[in-house]
């Protein structure tokens, strides 16, 4: 903040009788004492702008497998941190889900204080997930093959993903405003049958070593099918 400088001129008082004793005129280049002199300095954060809520807290849902070779519980949800700062996933972070037949969202995961590194990932798995890398944490309960996922921080949505497996399930998400979706839902290869117990996921583009930062606010555009899946955890190498 710019301080106002007080300057003393030759005619500091117009009515001399009200000014007391007369002193030599002050040099026009002489700065008056700072009005704040003698006061304690403001707190270090007083002039610091408020933290941008979108950085570094703009985590993304980066990959989802709703079932695998181990069945419906061989599932995972992966998060990606596109920012240059690590983020602590404390209890203010939550993941909720609502299937195409459910009437409300319910909790699937709550943060426990672990850290997702800058440009890193965080893996939350189902009870039958056994492959590598190991999951960072577990889902409270499973997700279905047609689901709306909602990642939130302190009750505010940070990212959402809706996906279905046929015209009927896709229409549920695109036609019902009570689901939190971005644009059109993504297409899932799994269809609630054991015949699709395969290692295939949907992954946010660009994918792989290129990271998962594409976010056009349209799930169908931002996600693509991936076979085999590519789960990454907090110990995996960072990606751009």
PyMOL commands that set and color helices and strands:
alter all, ss='L'
color gray80, all
select helices_A, chain A and resi 16-18+167-175+194-196+208-210+219-222
alter helices_A, ss='H'
color red, helices_A
select strands_A, chain A and resi 60-65+76-80+87-89+93-99+106-110+114-116+121-125+137-138+147-153+156-164+186-187+200-204+223-227
alter strands_A, ss='S'
color yellow, strands_A
deselect
rebuild
show_as cartoon
